[in-house]
Amino acid sequence: MDTTQKLLTDYYRFLSSNYQIHQLADTDEIVTPLTDFIGDNITIYLSRLGAQQIQLDDDGYTLDNLSLMGIALSDTRKQIVKQICNQYQVALSDDGVLYVKGSLSNFPLMKLNLTSAMLKIGDLYFSQRA
């Protein structure tokens, strides 16, 4: 048990030390150590909506990247995206931005859900025909 706890602590330290935060005008850009299907680091954006409310989003990166890689969102793929968003409680704006809104205290789960959805939606890249 002690060994497992130490491994988890080491993993947490590794993750923490490999995040980058850049302050933009009214948003913080968070570059994670997680990588997507083309090897880019997953980046999310944190915006404050009020004293205790925030929004995390992907700035449209996930769906834009699929489009740039030649993956059209057919009706079937749109349905898959919708299911993934529902699974992770992530919303999709009309202009293709994945986002979650909530309280500061919910940040850990919001961040986990958004990055999980981004990774899973990005996997649609592998649904292209060879």
N, C-alpha and C positions, 0 to 999 in steps of 0.2 A: 504493500500500500504506500509506504514512504517513497519508494522508487517512482511509482506512478505519479504521486503528488509532485515530486521534484521535476519529473518530465513535463507535467502540465505547467508548472511554474516557469520552467525554462522556455517552453513554447510561448507562454504569455509574454515573457520578456523579449523574445525574438520578435513577435508580432509588434509589440509596443515600440521597439527600437527601429522598426522598418516602415513605420507610417511617416508620411510627410504632410504637413499642413501649410497651406499658403493662404494668406488673407487677401481676398479680392475686395472690390469696393464694398459690397454689402453681403458678401457670401464668403464662407471658408471652403477652400478646395481641399479635400482629403484624399491623398494618394495612398492606396492600400498596398500591402505586399502581395495581394492576390492578383493573378494574371488571368486575362481572358483568352479566348480561342486563337488570337493572333499574337499573344505574348505581351500585350500591353498591360500595364498595371491598372486595376480597376480604380476608377476615380469617382468619388461622389461629392456632392455639393451640399453644404449645410447653410440654410437661411433661417434667420429668426423671424417668426411671425408675430411674436408678442413677448411679454416678459417670461413666460414659461412654455411657449409653443415654438416648435421648429418644423422645418421641412427638409427632408433629404431627397436629392434627386440625382439622376444620371445625366442631366442636360441633353437628353436625346441620344447620347453616345451609343447605347446598346443597339437600338433599331437602326440608327444611321450606319453603324459599322456593318451590320448585316446587309444593308442595301449596297454599301460600297463594295462588299465582297460578292455582289451579284445574287443575293438571296432576296427574292421578291416575297412579300407577305401575301401568299395566296389565302383563300378563305380558310383552308385547313390550318395554315400556320398562324393566322390571326386568332383562330379558336384556341390553338395551343398557347399562344401568348396570353390570352384572356384567362385560361385555366391556371397558368403559372402565376399570374398576378393575383388571382383569387387565392391560390394556395398560400402565397406569402403575404397576403394582405397589402399588396402594392397597387397603386392606382396608375393608370396610363392616360396621359393628357391627349387631347386631339392632335397635338403636334408631335406625338411620339416620345414624350418625356415620362420615364418611370419615376414615381415619387411616393413618399409616405409623409404623412403629417402626424404630429403628436406632441406630447409633453417632453420636456428635457429628461425627465426620469425614465422615459421609455426609449431613450436613444440607443442603448445596446441592442434591444430587440429590433428596433426600426432599422438600424444599420445592418444587422444580420439578415433580416428579411430582404432588404433592398439588394444587398450584394448577392445573396443567394438567387434571387429572381434574375438579376443581371447575368449571372453565370449560366443559369439554366436556359434563359432565353437565347443567350449567345450560342448555346449548343445547337440551336437550329441551323447553324452554319453547316453542321455535319449531315443535314438532311438534303443537301444538294445532290444532284445526280452526277455521277462520274462521267 
